[in-house]
Amino acid sequence: MSVRSLALLLSAALSAAAPAAWAVPSTEPAPLSPAASQWWADISAIASDANEGRQTGSPGYDRAAAYVVSRFTALGLKPLGVDGYRQPVAFEQQVVDQAASSAALTGPAGGVEPLKVGEDMLISGRGGPAPTTVDAPLVFIGYGLHLPRQGHDDLAGVDLRGKIAVVVSGGPGDIPGPVKASNRAERGQFLAAAGAVGLISLTTPKQIEIPWARQKLLSSQASMYLAGAGLRETPNGFFMAAVDPEQGERLFKGSGHSFAELSALADASGPVPTFPLPLRLKASVSSARQPVQSPNLVAVLPGSDARLKAEYVVVSAHLDHIGVGAPINGDRIYNGAMDDASCVASVLDIARRLSAGPRPRRSVIFLVVTAEEKGLLGSTYYATRPTVPRSAIVADLNFDMPLPLWPLKTVLAQGDHESTLGAEAQAVAAEQGLSLVADPLPDRNSFTRTDQYSFVRKGVPALAFKFGFAKGTPEFQIEHDWRANRYHAPSDDLDQPGVLKEEAVKLDAYVAAIAARVANADARPAWLPTSVFAHPESQ
């Protein structure tokens, strides 16, 4: 054997025995499954720069809506809107000119301490037409929760007539998160009923979700409310604002209390006192308004049962985001890839799964709503004026920013302790090797900040789905960092790293199985007797 032949034989033997330690591994990604590929294709179309962030009422939103309609059509779903798949919704858009507005604190001795609007204070344009002026004393009412049924009422014994209520974030640790969240969502309504003329919100530094610097940028965005006054709960002229946590101490001067003291109590979910503040707020608000129209999108997979097909399970997500805004790192388009193009893609994926299998007994509505970012307005309109009899809607299964950024092992199904849907979610999780986890951040109010809450308020049991995470875990930190850096920022785009496409469609499969289970059950879902939502006065 020649030396050359021996060398070749030795080389082949070594190669067959083991790969070389220094060999460069293949960087070729594994091909996506058809479901994951279509999921990402839908996100790419919806969150494209061409749609300019899908602001409610904008041409970009309309382009994204046309894409969703084309997908509904391709899936063979039947239109269930007012105009084909569309249900038009009328809004009034309000832009508060923070720079042209002014605010100041005045003390009992007549001293004036300006609060710079747009920096120290952000005035909200949500709820209804903002007042042009306000001049009223302040009163601190702790968490601002009105829950006499649970033995907690921050309004008890407080004279709110003609006053602005100041509240701190959080709530008592012994009251369930959904109960607190529901009450916060209705706070403007019950404060106004008690005679208050406004609300100032303070978030403790430890509970901040969006950094104040980014909140300031977002404050230039247009706010909206439903055009029909009968559809709004906050009265016209009710003042609403938030104050920078770093400026929070200024509201408590001369009160005998400090914001640091109250923040510590709130962060511990302990009792927080209520007391009058020796200050008044005098503010002037500059705002502009104009009418806007934007559609919800509604499709249906008709049920197979002659009787039960007249009942409906709703699978929902929102299409809108916050449009084009103040630039961050030179980017002005707030694409909303995870919030909430990913979830519209999931609704489409679930529609595909249910259409491909045996037809469920009940009908399934696929609802893609507008104006979630403006305060759940599109879902509020649909839940109030549905395109089917309201009593025929048996459940809502909602997606909003589940964040597929780690492997799916646990699911956060918000609302699982409120209705019999929780047992269905548990059963399907067991079948698929998953488990449910408790909400690790109940004071974030997530259950009332997403569209399922519009159905809950009308008495419809609901769940909202996210990838599960727990405090003290890497997943908790990933979720925290994503919100701090990408939530409502231009960087929530198609180029962000870490999105696990195959894991995302596993959650779709899970929710599709729940939808099928609920749609095929003999009995419709019901509130548990222990749920606050089981009582008519809480809906």
MOWOVEN-V180284 format. One record per residue. N is the residue number from 0. RES is the residue in three letters. SS is DSSP state (2 for helix, 1 for strand, 0 for the rest). PSI is psi as a letter, one per 40 degrees, with the letter a starting at -180 (* if undefined). OMEGA is omega in radians with two decimals (none if undefined). Layout:
((N	RES	SS	PSI	OMEGA) (N	RES	SS	PSI	OMEGA))
//
This chain:
((0	MET	0	h	-3.12) (1	SER	0	i	3.08) (2	VAL	2	d	-3.12) (3	ARG	2	d	3.14) (4	SER	2	d	3.12) (5	LEU	2	d	3.14) (6	ALA	2	d	3.14) (7	LEU	2	d	3.13) (8	LEU	2	d	3.13) (9	LEU	2	d	3.14) (10	SER	2	d	3.14) (11	ALA	2	d	3.14) (12	ALA	2	d	3.14) (13	LEU	2	d	-3.14) (14	SER	2	d	-3.14) (15	ALA	2	d	-3.07) (16	ALA	2	d	-3.09) (17	ALA	0	i	3.06) (18	PRO	0	i	3.12) (19	ALA	0	h	-3.11) (20	ALA	0	d	-3.08) (21	TRP	0	e	-3.09) (22	ALA	0	i	3.13) (23	VAL	0	h	-3.14) (24	PRO	0	i	3.13) (25	SER	0	h	3.08) (26	THR	0	e	3.14) (27	GLU	0	h	-3.13) (28	PRO	0	i	3.08) (29	ALA	0	h	-3.14) (30	PRO	0	i	3.13) (31	LEU	0	i	3.00) (32	SER	0	i	3.10) (33	PRO	2	d	-3.13) (34	ALA	2	d	-3.13) (35	ALA	2	d	3.13) (36	SER	2	d	3.13) (37	GLN	2	d	3.09) (38	TRP	2	d	-3.13) (39	TRP	2	d	3.10) (40	ALA	2	d	3.11) (41	ASP	2	d	3.10) (42	ILE	2	d	-3.10) (43	SER	2	d	3.11) (44	ALA	2	d	-3.05) (45	ILE	2	d	-3.06) (46	ALA	0	e	3.09) (47	SER	0	i	3.03) (48	ASP	2	d	-3.11) (49	ALA	2	d	-3.14) (50	ASN	2	e	2.93) (51	GLU	2	f	3.02) (52	GLY	2	e	2.97) (53	ARG	2	f	3.04) (54	GLN	1	h	3.12) (55	THR	0	h	3.12) (56	GLY	0	e	-3.08) (57	SER	0	i	3.03) (58	PRO	2	d	3.11) (59	GLY	2	d	3.06) (60	TYR	2	d	-3.11) (61	ASP	2	d	3.10) (62	ARG	2	d	3.10) (63	ALA	2	d	3.12) (64	ALA	2	d	3.11) (65	ALA	2	d	3.10) (66	TYR	2	d	3.14) (67	VAL	2	d	3.10) (68	VAL	2	d	3.12) (69	SER	2	d	3.12) (70	ARG	2	d	3.04) (71	PHE	2	d	-3.11) (72	THR	2	d	-3.13) (73	ALA	2	d	3.13) (74	LEU	0	e	3.11) (75	GLY	0	e	3.12) (76	LEU	0	i	-3.13) (77	LYS	1	i	3.09) (78	PRO	1	i	-3.14) (79	LEU	0	f	3.08) (80	GLY	0	a	3.05) (81	VAL	0	d	3.09) (82	ASP	1	g	-3.03) (83	GLY	0	b	3.10) (84	TYR	0	e	-3.00) (85	ARG	1	i	2.97) (86	GLN	1	g	-3.11) (87	PRO	1	i	3.11) (88	VAL	1	h	-3.14) (89	ALA	1	h	3.13) (90	PHE	1	i	2.84) (91	GLU	1	h	3.12) (92	GLN	1	h	-3.14) (93	GLN	1	h	3.08) (94	VAL	1	h	3.06) (95	VAL	1	h	3.07) (96	ASP	0	g	-3.07) (97	GLN	0	d	-3.08) (98	ALA	0	d	-3.12) (99	ALA	0	e	3.10) (100	SER	0	i	-3.10) (101	SER	1	i	3.10) (102	ALA	1	i	3.11) (103	ALA	1	i	3.02) (104	LEU	1	h	3.09) (105	THR	1	h	-3.12) (106	GLY	1	i	-3.11) (107	PRO	0	d	3.13) (108	ALA	0	e	3.09) (109	GLY	0	e	3.10) (110	GLY	0	i	-3.11) (111	VAL	1	h	3.11) (112	GLU	1	h	-3.09) (113	PRO	1	i	2.93) (114	LEU	1	h	-3.08) (115	LYS	0	h	3.12) (116	VAL	1	h	-3.05) (117	GLY	0	e	3.10) (118	GLU	0	c	-3.12) (119	ASP	0	d	-3.10) (120	MET	1	i	3.04) (121	LEU	1	h	-3.13) (122	ILE	1	h	-3.08) (123	SER	0	i	3.03) (124	GLY	0	e	-3.11) (125	ARG	0	i	2.97) (126	GLY	0	d	-3.10) (127	GLY	0	i	3.14) (128	PRO	0	h	3.14) (129	ALA	0	i	3.07) (130	PRO	0	i	3.04) (131	THR	0	d	3.09) (132	THR	1	i	3.01) (133	VAL	1	h	3.11) (134	ASP	1	h	-2.99) (135	ALA	1	i	3.07) (136	PRO	1	i	-3.14) (137	LEU	1	i	3.04) (138	VAL	1	h	3.14) (139	PHE	1	h	-3.09) (140	ILE	0	f	3.05) (141	GLY	0	b	3.12) (142	TYR	0	e	-3.11) (143	GLY	0	f	-3.13) (144	LEU	0	h	-3.13) (145	HIS	1	g	-3.02) (146	LEU	1	g	-3.12) (147	PRO	2	d	3.13) (148	ARG	2	d	3.12) (149	GLN	2	e	3.12) (150	GLY	0	f	3.13) (151	HIS	1	h	3.14) (152	ASP	1	h	3.13) (153	ASP	0	e	3.13) (154	LEU	0	e	-3.05) (155	ALA	0	h	3.11) (156	GLY	0	e	-3.13) (157	VAL	0	h	3.06) (158	ASP	0	h	-3.09) (159	LEU	0	e	-3.03) (160	ARG	0	h	3.11) (161	GLY	0	e	-3.05) (162	LYS	0	i	3.03) (163	ILE	1	h	3.13) (164	ALA	1	h	3.04) (165	VAL	1	h	-3.09) (166	VAL	1	i	3.10) (167	VAL	1	i	-3.12) (168	SER	0	i	3.10) (169	GLY	0	a	-3.13) (170	GLY	0	i	-3.12) (171	PRO	0	h	-3.09) (172	GLY	0	e	-3.09) (173	ASP	0	e	3.09) (174	ILE	0	h	-3.09) (175	PRO	0	i	-3.13) (176	GLY	2	d	3.14) (177	PRO	2	d	3.13) (178	VAL	2	d	3.13) (179	LYS	2	d	-3.10) (180	ALA	2	d	3.12) (181	SER	2	d	-3.09) (182	ASN	2	d	3.11) (183	ARG	2	d	-3.12) (184	ALA	2	d	-3.10) (185	GLU	0	e	-2.98) (186	ARG	2	d	3.14) (187	GLY	2	d	-3.12) (188	GLN	2	d	-3.06) (189	PHE	2	d	3.03) (190	LEU	2	d	3.11) (191	ALA	2	d	3.12) (192	ALA	2	d	3.12) (193	ALA	0	e	3.07) (194	GLY	0	e	3.12) (195	ALA	0	i	3.12) (196	VAL	0	e	-3.13) (197	GLY	1	i	-3.10) (198	LEU	1	h	3.01) (199	ILE	1	h	-3.11) (200	SER	1	h	3.05) (201	LEU	1	h	3.06) (202	THR	0	h	3.11) (203	THR	0	i	-3.12) (204	PRO	2	d	-3.11) (205	LYS	2	e	-3.10) (206	GLN	2	e	-3.13) (207	ILE	0	h	3.13) (208	GLU	0	d	3.07) (209	ILE	0	h	-3.14) (210	PRO	0	i	-3.08) (211	TRP	2	d	-3.14) (212	ALA	2	d	3.13) (213	ARG	2	d	3.05) (214	GLN	2	d	3.11) (215	LYS	2	d	3.12) (216	LEU	2	d	-3.10) (217	LEU	2	d	-3.09) (218	SER	0	e	3.10) (219	SER	0	e	-3.13) (220	GLN	0	i	3.08) (221	ALA	0	h	2.96) (222	SER	1	i	3.12) (223	MET	1	i	2.96) (224	TYR	1	i	-3.12) (225	LEU	1	h	-3.03) (226	ALA	0	d	-3.13) (227	GLY	0	h	-3.11) (228	ALA	2	d	3.13) (229	GLY	2	e	3.11) (230	LEU	2	e	-3.11) (231	ARG	0	i	-3.12) (232	GLU	0	d	3.13) (233	THR	0	h	-3.11) (234	PRO	0	i	3.07) (235	ASN	0	h	3.06) (236	GLY	0	e	3.09) (237	PHE	0	h	-3.06) (238	PHE	1	h	3.08) (239	MET	1	h	-3.11) (240	ALA	1	i	3.02) (241	ALA	1	i	3.14) (242	VAL	1	h	3.08) (243	ASP	0	h	3.12) (244	PRO	2	d	3.12) (245	GLU	2	e	3.11) (246	GLN	2	e	-3.02) (247	GLY	2	d	-3.11) (248	GLU	2	d	-3.07) (249	ARG	2	d	-3.13) (250	LEU	2	e	-3.02) (251	PHE	2	e	3.13) (252	LYS	0	h	3.10) (253	GLY	0	e	-3.08) (254	SER	0	e	-3.03) (255	GLY	0	e	3.12) (256	HIS	0	i	3.09) (257	SER	0	i	3.09) (258	PHE	2	d	3.11) (259	ALA	2	d	3.12) (260	GLU	2	d	-3.10) (261	LEU	2	d	3.10) (262	SER	2	d	3.13) (263	ALA	2	d	3.11) (264	LEU	2	d	-3.12) (265	ALA	2	d	3.13) (266	ASP	2	d	3.09) (267	ALA	0	e	-3.11) (268	SER	0	f	-3.13) (269	GLY	0	a	3.09) (270	PRO	0	h	3.11) (271	VAL	0	h	-3.09) (272	PRO	0	i	2.97) (273	THR	0	i	-3.10) (274	PHE	1	i	3.09) (275	PRO	1	i	3.06) (276	LEU	1	i	-3.09) (277	PRO	1	f	-3.07) (278	LEU	1	i	2.98) (279	ARG	1	i	2.99) (280	LEU	1	h	3.03) (281	LYS	1	h	-3.07) (282	ALA	1	i	3.02) (283	SER	1	h	-3.02) (284	VAL	0	h	3.07) (285	SER	0	h	-3.11) (286	SER	1	i	3.10) (287	ALA	1	i	-3.06) (288	ARG	1	i	3.03) (289	GLN	1	i	3.14) (290	PRO	1	i	3.13) (291	VAL	1	i	3.03) (292	GLN	1	i	-3.14) (293	SER	1	i	-3.04) (294	PRO	1	i	2.72) (295	ASN	1	i	3.10) (296	LEU	1	h	-2.99) (297	VAL	1	h	3.07) (298	ALA	1	i	-3.09) (299	VAL	1	i	2.92) (300	LEU	1	h	-3.06) (301	PRO	0	i	3.14) (302	GLY	0	i	-3.07) (303	SER	0	e	-3.08) (304	ASP	0	h	-3.05) (305	ALA	0	d	-3.14) (306	ARG	0	d	-3.00) (307	LEU	2	e	3.14) (308	LYS	2	e	3.07) (309	ALA	2	e	3.01) (310	GLU	0	i	-2.94) (311	TYR	1	h	2.90) (312	VAL	1	h	-3.12) (313	VAL	1	h	2.98) (314	VAL	1	h	-2.92) (315	SER	1	i	3.01) (316	ALA	1	i	3.13) (317	HIS	1	i	-3.09) (318	LEU	0	d	-3.02) (319	ASP	0	i	2.91) (320	HIS	1	a	-2.96) (321	ILE	0	e	2.90) (322	GLY	0	a	3.13) (323	VAL	1	h	-3.06) (324	GLY	1	a	-3.13) (325	ALA	1	h	-3.08) (326	PRO	1	i	2.98) (327	ILE	1	h	-3.06) (328	ASN	0	f	3.06) (329	GLY	0	e	-3.09) (330	ASP	1	h	-3.09) (331	ARG	1	e	-3.10) (332	ILE	1	h	3.12) (333	TYR	0	g	-2.92) (334	ASN	0	d	-3.12) (335	GLY	0	f	-3.14) (336	ALA	2	d	3.08) (337	MET	2	d	-3.10) (338	ASP	2	g	0.24) (339	ASP	2	f	3.10) (340	ALA	2	d	-3.14) (341	SER	2	d	-3.07) (342	CYS	2	d	2.99) (343	VAL	2	d	3.07) (344	ALA	2	d	3.11) (345	SER	2	d	3.07) (346	VAL	2	d	3.11) (347	LEU	2	d	3.12) (348	ASP	2	d	3.12) (349	ILE	2	d	3.08) (350	ALA	2	d	3.11) (351	ARG	2	d	-3.11) (352	ARG	2	d	-3.10) (353	LEU	2	d	3.11) (354	SER	2	d	-3.07) (355	ALA	2	d	-3.09) (356	GLY	0	a	3.06) (357	PRO	0	h	-3.08) (358	ARG	0	h	3.11) (359	PRO	0	i	-3.12) (360	ARG	0	d	3.05) (361	ARG	0	i	3.04) (362	SER	1	i	3.13) (363	VAL	1	h	3.08) (364	ILE	1	h	3.03) (365	PHE	1	h	-2.98) (366	LEU	1	h	3.10) (367	VAL	1	h	-2.94) (368	VAL	1	i	3.07) (369	THR	0	i	2.92) (370	ALA	0	f	3.00) (371	GLU	0	d	-3.10) (372	GLU	0	e	3.13) (373	LYS	0	e	3.12) (374	GLY	0	f	3.11) (375	LEU	0	f	-2.98) (376	LEU	2	d	-3.14) (377	GLY	2	d	3.13) (378	SER	2	d	3.06) (379	THR	2	d	-3.14) (380	TYR	2	d	-3.11) (381	TYR	2	d	-3.13) (382	ALA	2	d	3.12) (383	THR	2	d	-3.11) (384	ARG	0	g	-3.10) (385	PRO	0	i	-3.14) (386	THR	0	e	2.96) (387	VAL	0	i	3.08) (388	PRO	0	h	-3.07) (389	ARG	2	d	-3.13) (390	SER	2	e	-3.12) (391	ALA	2	e	3.13) (392	ILE	1	h	-3.02) (393	VAL	1	d	-3.09) (394	ALA	1	i	2.97) (395	ASP	1	h	3.07) (396	LEU	1	h	-2.94) (397	ASN	1	i	3.03) (398	PHE	1	h	2.96) (399	ASP	0	h	3.02) (400	MET	0	f	3.13) (401	PRO	0	d	3.06) (402	LEU	0	g	3.08) (403	PRO	0	g	-3.05) (404	LEU	0	e	3.06) (405	TRP	0	i	-3.10) (406	PRO	0	i	-3.11) (407	LEU	0	h	3.06) (408	LYS	0	d	3.11) (409	THR	1	i	-3.12) (410	VAL	1	h	2.97) (411	LEU	1	h	3.14) (412	ALA	1	g	-3.06) (413	GLN	1	h	-3.07) (414	GLY	0	e	-3.05) (415	ASP	0	e	3.11) (416	HIS	0	e	-3.07) (417	GLU	0	d	-3.06) (418	SER	1	i	3.10) (419	THR	0	e	3.03) (420	LEU	2	d	3.12) (421	GLY	2	d	3.12) (422	ALA	2	d	3.09) (423	GLU	2	d	3.12) (424	ALA	2	d	3.11) (425	GLN	2	d	-3.09) (426	ALA	2	d	-3.14) (427	VAL	2	d	3.10) (428	ALA	2	d	3.13) (429	ALA	2	d	3.12) (430	GLU	2	d	-3.04) (431	GLN	0	e	3.10) (432	GLY	0	f	3.12) (433	LEU	0	i	3.02) (434	SER	1	i	3.10) (435	LEU	1	i	3.10) (436	VAL	0	i	3.08) (437	ALA	0	i	3.09) (438	ASP	0	h	-3.12) (439	PRO	0	e	-3.10) (440	LEU	0	g	-3.04) (441	PRO	2	d	-3.12) (442	ASP	2	e	3.03) (443	ARG	2	e	3.08) (444	ASN	0	f	-3.02) (445	SER	2	d	-3.06) (446	PHE	2	d	3.12) (447	THR	2	e	-3.12) (448	ARG	0	e	3.11) (449	THR	0	i	-2.83) (450	ASP	0	d	3.12) (451	GLN	2	d	-3.10) (452	TYR	2	d	3.08) (453	SER	2	d	3.09) (454	PHE	2	d	3.12) (455	VAL	2	d	-3.10) (456	ARG	0	e	3.08) (457	LYS	0	e	3.06) (458	GLY	0	e	-3.10) (459	VAL	0	h	3.07) (460	PRO	0	i	-3.04) (461	ALA	1	i	2.99) (462	LEU	1	i	3.03) (463	ALA	1	h	-2.93) (464	PHE	1	h	3.03) (465	LYS	1	i	2.96) (466	PHE	1	h	-3.08) (467	GLY	0	i	3.05) (468	PHE	0	i	-3.10) (469	ALA	0	i	3.13) (470	LYS	0	i	3.09) (471	GLY	0	e	-3.13) (472	THR	0	i	3.04) (473	PRO	2	d	3.14) (474	GLU	2	d	3.10) (475	PHE	2	d	-3.14) (476	GLN	2	d	3.10) (477	ILE	2	d	3.14) (478	GLU	2	d	3.13) (479	HIS	2	d	-3.08) (480	ASP	2	d	3.12) (481	TRP	2	d	3.14) (482	ARG	2	d	-3.11) (483	ALA	2	d	-3.00) (484	ASN	2	d	-3.04) (485	ARG	0	d	-3.11) (486	TYR	0	h	-3.12) (487	HIS	0	f	3.08) (488	ALA	0	i	3.12) (489	PRO	0	d	-3.11) (490	SER	0	e	2.95) (491	ASP	0	g	-3.03) (492	ASP	0	a	-3.07) (493	LEU	0	e	-3.11) (494	ASP	0	e	-3.09) (495	GLN	0	i	-3.13) (496	PRO	0	i	2.93) (497	GLY	0	e	-3.12) (498	VAL	0	h	-3.09) (499	LEU	0	g	-2.98) (500	LYS	2	d	-3.14) (501	GLU	2	d	3.10) (502	GLU	2	d	-3.12) (503	ALA	2	d	-3.08) (504	VAL	2	e	2.97) (505	LYS	2	d	3.07) (506	LEU	2	d	3.07) (507	ASP	2	d	3.14) (508	ALA	2	d	3.13) (509	TYR	2	d	-3.11) (510	VAL	2	d	3.08) (511	ALA	2	d	3.12) (512	ALA	2	d	3.07) (513	ILE	2	d	3.14) (514	ALA	2	d	-3.14) (515	ALA	2	d	-3.13) (516	ARG	2	d	3.13) (517	VAL	2	d	-3.12) (518	ALA	2	d	-3.10) (519	ASN	2	e	-3.08) (520	ALA	0	i	3.09) (521	ASP	0	d	-3.09) (522	ALA	0	i	3.08) (523	ARG	0	i	3.12) (524	PRO	0	i	-3.12) (525	ALA	0	i	3.03) (526	TRP	1	i	3.02) (527	LEU	0	i	-3.14) (528	PRO	0	d	-3.12) (529	THR	0	e	-3.06) (530	SER	0	h	3.05) (531	VAL	2	d	-3.10) (532	PHE	2	e	3.09) (533	ALA	2	e	-3.08) (534	HIS	0	h	-3.06) (535	PRO	2	d	-3.07) (536	GLU	2	e	3.14) (537	SER	2	e	-3.03) (538	GLN	0	*	none))
//
